[in-house]
Amino acid sequence: MTRRLAALCLVVALAAGCGFQLRGAADLPFESIHVPGTGGIAVALKRGIQAGSRTAIVEDPKAAQARLDVTLEARQKEILSLTAEGRVREFRLIYRVGFRVHDGKGGEFVAPATLQVSRDMTYSDAQLLAKEAEEQALYRDMQNDMVQQILRRLASARRPG
């Protein structure tokens, strides 16, 4: 019993000593933000901002201190390799999002930027339905990664002026 307690204390001490801490709420440099759009990355961004910060999402752009405009959202699929018979063996899935955050009066919180994430996946004609489901799951995962990257950019933004 004492060995287990000693081991538990050691693990807790090591975890505390390495600097690990939970992410917590992001401190965004504005109290309200307007995110236009009802689909794709816009909904995921609204959800991420509400869950991960104290910033309010407002529907009226004039009432918002900041506006997040998604200027680009694109999915791309590239062939990475082929079999000896000329069939596709691997794909690279690419998800690209362009955005900017401004105050509506000409000031920029975050200058226009484009972020990109990619994933590689194997492909097989024999598993067509499973591979389509895998592709959709990878795109959802990439969208979640993109939301986290944009939230980190928002957290490091500076007030214009």
Backbone bond lengths (Angstrom), bond angles and torsions (degrees), N, CA, C in turn:
res aa  C-N    CA-C-N  psi(-1)  N-CA   C-N-CA  omega(-1)  CA-C   N-CA-C  phi
1 M - - - 1.441 - - 1.536 111.01 -
2 T 1.334 116.53 -42.79 1.459 119.85 -179.37 1.524 110.63 -69.27
3 R 1.325 117.69 -31.04 1.471 119.91 177.46 1.528 110.54 -66.65
4 R 1.314 116.36 -40.50 1.464 119.88 178.45 1.523 110.85 -64.78
5 L 1.307 115.64 -41.90 1.460 119.99 178.46 1.522 110.83 -64.35
6 A 1.323 116.55 -42.22 1.463 121.00 178.47 1.532 110.45 -64.24
7 A 1.333 117.07 -40.99 1.466 121.00 178.80 1.530 110.77 -65.16
8 L 1.319 116.76 -41.52 1.457 121.31 178.46 1.529 110.69 -63.22
9 C 1.323 116.63 -43.32 1.470 120.67 178.14 1.528 110.99 -62.93
10 L 1.329 116.44 -38.24 1.463 120.94 178.52 1.523 110.97 -64.57
11 V 1.322 117.61 -43.97 1.466 121.71 179.34 1.521 110.28 -63.15
12 V 1.316 117.39 -44.31 1.468 121.26 179.59 1.525 110.09 -63.78
13 A 1.313 117.57 -42.30 1.466 120.84 179.60 1.524 111.04 -64.99
14 L 1.316 117.82 -40.15 1.465 120.62 178.31 1.522 111.65 -66.91
15 A 1.334 117.07 -41.49 1.466 120.30 178.80 1.524 111.01 -64.59
16 A 1.315 117.68 -39.84 1.463 120.96 179.14 1.524 110.94 -70.98
17 G 1.303 117.29 -33.00 1.457 121.49 -177.62 1.513 114.18 -75.79
18 C 1.342 118.01 -21.13 1.461 120.01 -176.83 1.524 112.44 -83.62
19 G 1.320 118.67 -7.17 1.457 121.74 178.99 1.518 113.48 91.51
20 F 1.308 118.45 7.16 1.460 121.83 179.92 1.520 110.74 -65.37
21 Q 1.319 115.65 134.71 1.453 120.23 171.24 1.525 107.69 -153.37
22 L 1.323 116.42 152.45 1.446 120.99 -179.88 1.517 110.23 -66.75
23 R 1.332 115.73 153.24 1.453 121.17 -174.92 1.523 112.03 -61.00
24 G 1.305 118.88 -47.29 1.467 121.57 179.53 1.519 111.46 72.40
25 A 1.309 116.59 -167.84 1.458 122.40 -178.83 1.523 110.75 -82.79
26 A 1.326 115.16 140.00 1.465 120.56 177.80 1.523 109.09 -80.67
27 D 1.313 116.62 139.53 1.454 121.36 175.95 1.525 108.00 -94.08
28 L 1.322 116.16 102.53 1.456 120.83 179.36 1.524 108.89 -90.00
29 P 1.334 118.34 147.40 1.465 121.13 -175.43 1.524 114.42 -78.81
30 F 1.319 117.69 19.09 1.459 121.97 177.50 1.519 108.41 -145.97
31 E 1.325 115.24 153.41 1.466 120.46 -176.60 1.519 113.13 -91.16
32 S 1.341 117.42 -21.75 1.461 120.96 179.38 1.529 109.16 -142.79
33 I 1.324 115.28 149.65 1.461 120.99 -178.83 1.516 109.19 -144.11
34 H 1.317 115.06 146.38 1.464 122.06 175.39 1.523 107.74 -110.65
35 V 1.329 115.89 126.66 1.461 121.93 177.54 1.526 106.71 -121.34
36 P 1.348 118.33 102.48 1.466 119.58 -179.03 1.525 111.32 -72.85
37 G 1.311 115.68 154.62 1.455 121.17 177.10 1.508 112.41 112.66
38 T 1.330 114.50 151.56 1.462 120.24 -177.77 1.522 112.07 -124.57
39 G 1.297 118.64 11.07 1.456 119.98 -179.30 1.513 111.43 -148.90
40 G 1.328 115.27 172.82 1.457 121.62 175.36 1.512 113.24 61.53
41 I 1.312 115.56 -133.07 1.460 122.43 -174.31 1.527 111.61 -70.29
42 A 1.338 118.04 -26.57 1.475 120.65 -177.64 1.523 110.95 -60.84
43 V 1.320 117.42 -44.74 1.466 120.83 -179.98 1.522 110.18 -65.72
44 A 1.325 116.67 -42.47 1.469 120.42 179.47 1.526 110.80 -64.82
45 L 1.322 118.17 -37.38 1.466 121.23 177.61 1.522 111.39 -66.82
46 K 1.325 116.85 -42.79 1.465 119.81 177.58 1.527 110.29 -59.59
47 R 1.319 115.78 -45.34 1.461 120.49 179.72 1.530 110.73 -62.85
48 G 1.323 116.86 -42.94 1.464 120.99 -179.48 1.513 112.84 -66.07
49 I 1.332 117.16 -39.23 1.465 120.75 178.99 1.529 110.19 -67.92
50 Q 1.326 117.13 -42.46 1.461 120.26 179.40 1.521 111.63 -64.63
51 A 1.333 116.88 -40.98 1.464 120.59 -176.31 1.523 112.74 -79.70
52 G 1.336 117.69 -29.98 1.458 119.73 -171.55 1.504 116.64 -111.16
53 S 1.340 118.11 11.51 1.462 119.38 -179.87 1.521 109.63 -154.41
54 R 1.305 114.77 175.66 1.460 121.08 177.58 1.536 111.12 -97.54
55 T 1.311 117.01 2.93 1.456 122.52 -177.94 1.529 110.53 -76.01
56 A 1.321 116.20 135.82 1.464 121.67 -179.76 1.524 110.46 -87.99
57 I 1.318 116.13 141.17 1.462 122.49 173.73 1.528 106.89 -91.29
58 V 1.329 117.18 124.40 1.456 120.87 179.47 1.526 109.46 -117.21
59 E 1.320 116.10 148.06 1.464 121.34 -178.59 1.528 112.52 -85.67
60 D 1.329 117.11 -25.79 1.460 121.36 -179.86 1.528 109.49 -90.92
61 P 1.325 118.07 115.53 1.474 119.17 -178.99 1.529 113.72 -62.28
62 K 1.331 117.54 -26.81 1.464 120.16 -179.91 1.521 111.98 -73.10
63 A 1.333 117.23 -24.04 1.467 121.02 -179.67 1.523 112.15 -87.82
64 A 1.307 117.72 -5.52 1.468 121.54 -176.34 1.521 111.43 -92.15
65 Q 1.326 115.67 142.88 1.466 120.29 173.97 1.526 111.00 -75.07
66 A 1.339 116.85 -26.40 1.465 121.31 -179.37 1.523 109.25 -139.13
67 R 1.325 114.92 153.96 1.458 121.69 176.75 1.526 108.51 -127.70
68 L 1.304 115.70 127.19 1.460 121.00 177.39 1.522 107.95 -103.66
69 D 1.318 116.78 110.93 1.460 121.70 179.79 1.525 109.10 -103.47
70 V 1.324 116.52 123.74 1.461 121.57 173.65 1.521 106.45 -87.68
71 T 1.332 116.55 112.89 1.457 121.86 -176.01 1.520 112.78 -93.20
72 L 1.330 117.14 -17.44 1.466 121.24 -177.59 1.517 109.06 -155.15
73 E 1.314 116.21 136.11 1.462 121.98 169.81 1.512 106.31 -143.66
74 A 1.327 117.09 111.77 1.458 120.69 -174.60 1.522 111.02 -137.31
75 R 1.320 114.65 141.03 1.464 122.82 173.18 1.515 107.61 -113.06
76 Q 1.314 115.21 139.12 1.455 120.25 -178.18 1.517 108.94 -138.62
77 K 1.322 116.30 148.78 1.458 121.84 -178.95 1.524 107.84 -132.34
78 E 1.340 115.97 119.77 1.464 121.25 -179.28 1.521 109.88 -115.68
79 I 1.308 116.09 145.27 1.459 120.91 175.67 1.522 108.27 -81.75
80 L 1.334 116.46 127.06 1.464 120.90 178.90 1.532 111.97 -94.79
81 S 1.338 116.47 -44.23 1.461 118.65 -178.32 1.523 110.88 -150.16
82 L 1.323 114.28 156.96 1.456 122.09 -179.72 1.529 109.55 -121.24
83 T 1.333 115.90 155.43 1.469 120.35 174.06 1.530 108.46 -79.84
84 A 1.332 116.33 176.39 1.466 120.88 178.58 1.528 111.00 -63.70
85 E 1.331 117.44 -27.24 1.468 121.66 178.79 1.526 112.54 -82.76
86 G 1.308 118.18 -3.47 1.456 122.13 179.30 1.513 114.14 89.68
87 R 1.325 117.76 13.65 1.468 121.12 176.75 1.522 109.52 -91.06
88 V 1.315 114.74 154.06 1.467 120.36 -179.31 1.524 109.33 -69.45
89 R 1.331 115.38 133.12 1.462 121.03 176.93 1.530 111.15 -108.19
90 E 1.349 116.87 -37.79 1.466 121.26 -178.41 1.522 110.33 -139.71
91 F 1.332 114.67 144.92 1.459 122.81 173.96 1.519 109.30 -119.33
92 R 1.313 115.62 155.70 1.465 122.14 167.31 1.525 106.56 -115.53
93 L 1.324 116.13 122.58 1.457 122.42 176.98 1.521 108.07 -96.22
94 I 1.315 116.63 130.71 1.467 121.79 -177.67 1.525 108.38 -123.83
95 Y 1.322 115.34 133.11 1.464 121.86 178.04 1.519 107.15 -124.40
96 R 1.331 116.62 122.82 1.463 122.04 -174.42 1.528 109.01 -125.47
97 V 1.335 115.12 133.62 1.472 120.91 178.64 1.526 108.88 -132.69
98 G 1.327 114.97 130.02 1.457 121.79 173.50 1.523 108.77 -108.76
99 F 1.320 116.65 141.36 1.465 119.95 -178.21 1.518 110.41 -155.72
100 R 1.308 114.68 165.96 1.462 122.43 171.73 1.507 107.96 -151.00
101 V 1.320 116.51 152.29 1.458 121.99 178.24 1.526 107.23 -125.65
102 H 1.313 115.97 122.56 1.467 120.83 -177.34 1.520 109.85 -137.50
103 D 1.317 115.06 170.87 1.463 119.77 -177.72 1.524 113.18 -96.28
104 G 1.332 118.28 0.39 1.458 121.83 179.98 1.513 113.78 84.66
105 K 1.338 116.96 -3.30 1.472 121.67 -178.90 1.519 111.05 -120.70
106 G 1.314 116.80 15.05 1.460 120.90 179.64 1.518 114.45 102.03
107 G 1.309 118.90 -9.92 1.463 122.01 178.70 1.523 111.58 -88.38
108 E 1.312 115.82 142.43 1.463 121.26 -177.50 1.533 111.01 -108.54
109 F 1.322 117.06 122.56 1.470 121.24 169.12 1.530 108.66 -77.32
110 V 1.341 115.89 -47.31 1.460 123.01 177.39 1.521 106.82 -131.19
111 A 1.320 116.17 122.64 1.462 121.02 179.09 1.526 109.72 -63.40
112 P 1.329 117.58 156.84 1.464 119.41 178.47 1.533 111.06 -53.48
113 A 1.326 115.10 131.02 1.462 120.71 -177.58 1.521 109.00 -143.40
114 T 1.319 115.46 155.40 1.457 121.96 174.98 1.520 107.78 -126.00
115 L 1.325 116.23 126.34 1.458 122.24 178.42 1.525 108.78 -112.44
116 Q 1.314 115.18 150.88 1.459 120.07 -178.05 1.518 110.21 -140.45
117 V 1.324 116.78 137.83 1.458 122.69 172.01 1.523 107.17 -128.88
118 S 1.329 115.89 152.16 1.463 119.44 179.99 1.520 110.20 -143.32
119 R 1.317 114.89 155.94 1.459 123.08 177.31 1.522 107.52 -139.69
120 D 1.313 115.77 143.66 1.463 121.67 174.96 1.517 108.78 -100.95
121 M 1.337 116.14 142.55 1.460 120.22 178.45 1.518 109.93 -142.83
122 T 1.315 115.27 144.91 1.462 120.22 175.20 1.518 108.22 -79.90
123 Y 1.340 115.41 161.38 1.451 120.09 -178.00 1.516 109.64 -137.69
124 S 1.324 116.01 146.25 1.461 122.16 177.48 1.521 108.57 -148.16
125 D 1.342 116.85 129.91 1.461 121.06 177.23 1.523 111.51 -63.61
126 A 1.325 116.68 -28.60 1.467 121.13 -177.95 1.528 112.12 -70.91
127 Q 1.323 117.42 -20.77 1.468 121.94 -178.54 1.521 110.49 -119.63
128 L 1.293 116.55 47.53 1.459 122.56 -172.45 1.531 112.96 -57.35
129 L 1.326 118.08 -51.59 1.466 120.81 -178.07 1.522 111.88 -65.82
130 A 1.320 117.00 -40.29 1.463 120.33 179.26 1.525 110.67 -65.43
131 K 1.317 117.33 -39.22 1.464 120.53 -179.62 1.528 111.63 -70.50
132 E 1.335 117.59 -33.76 1.470 119.82 174.86 1.524 110.73 -65.93
133 A 1.326 116.87 -41.19 1.471 120.41 176.96 1.522 110.56 -65.07
134 E 1.337 117.34 -39.78 1.462 120.96 177.56 1.528 110.76 -62.83
135 E 1.322 116.67 -40.95 1.461 120.80 179.15 1.530 110.94 -61.74
136 Q 1.323 117.43 -44.64 1.460 120.69 178.82 1.527 111.14 -64.60
137 A 1.331 117.04 -39.51 1.471 120.48 177.73 1.527 110.55 -64.45
138 L 1.329 117.73 -39.06 1.471 120.83 178.19 1.529 110.84 -66.13
139 Y 1.330 117.39 -39.79 1.465 119.22 177.25 1.526 111.47 -64.79
140 R 1.337 118.23 -38.51 1.473 120.56 176.12 1.525 110.56 -63.46
141 D 1.325 116.21 -41.71 1.464 120.99 177.93 1.529 110.89 -63.25
142 M 1.320 116.99 -41.69 1.466 120.64 178.69 1.530 110.49 -65.84
143 Q 1.327 117.24 -37.12 1.462 120.12 177.52 1.525 110.66 -64.29
144 N 1.329 117.28 -41.20 1.472 120.40 176.64 1.523 111.28 -63.18
145 D 1.330 117.21 -41.80 1.465 120.75 175.83 1.528 111.09 -61.01
146 M 1.335 115.71 -41.12 1.462 120.01 -179.26 1.523 110.90 -64.39
147 V 1.322 117.30 -41.32 1.468 120.91 178.22 1.527 109.84 -59.99
148 Q 1.331 117.33 -43.78 1.465 120.21 179.70 1.526 111.02 -64.37
149 Q 1.335 118.29 -39.27 1.463 120.87 177.79 1.531 111.14 -64.45
150 I 1.329 116.65 -42.59 1.470 119.90 179.75 1.525 110.16 -66.53
151 L 1.334 117.90 -39.99 1.466 120.32 177.27 1.524 111.51 -61.85
152 R 1.328 117.60 -38.17 1.477 119.75 177.04 1.532 109.94 -65.84
153 R 1.333 117.47 -38.13 1.471 120.24 176.19 1.530 110.71 -63.62
154 L 1.329 116.23 -42.12 1.462 119.75 178.95 1.520 111.53 -63.55
155 A 1.331 116.66 -39.29 1.459 120.52 -179.67 1.532 111.66 -65.71
156 S 1.325 117.41 -28.11 1.469 119.64 -179.25 1.529 112.28 -95.77
157 A 1.330 117.50 4.75 1.463 121.43 -179.06 1.527 111.17 -69.22
158 R 1.306 114.98 155.49 1.467 122.42 177.61 1.524 108.93 -117.61
159 R 1.325 115.05 148.79 1.464 119.47 176.97 1.520 109.90 -64.08
160 P 1.341 116.40 140.95 1.467 118.68 178.63 1.530 111.22 -67.42
161 G 1.316 113.70 147.84 1.477 117.66 176.20 1.434 115.36 98.10
